[in-house]
Amino acid sequence: MHQDTEPEPGNSTLVEFTLAADPDYGTRLRVTESGFETLDGSREDAAAYRKGNVDGWRQVIGQLVEHVAHVAA
């Protein structure tokens, strides 16, 4: 998928961010990405996109956690 392409069926996924109060942690962030099965290409392509995005979200959320810890300190 190309970053300069307008999202439309076959070339995009849906990313949802949910914030919820958590008595133990303050705020819990949940990131859900769906729609890989609707992407153009093979099942193998969709699985590769999903894996890449899961790895990418882990990295981004890790950076967010570090930032919040730094700001809160």
Secondary structure as GFF3:
##gff-version 3
##sequence-region A 1 73
A	DSSP	beta_strand	14	22	.	.	.	ID=ss1
A	DSSP	beta_strand	26	34	.	.	.	ID=ss2
A	DSSP	three_ten_helix	36	38	.	.	.	ID=ss3
A	DSSP	alpha_helix	43	72	.	.	.	ID=ss4
###
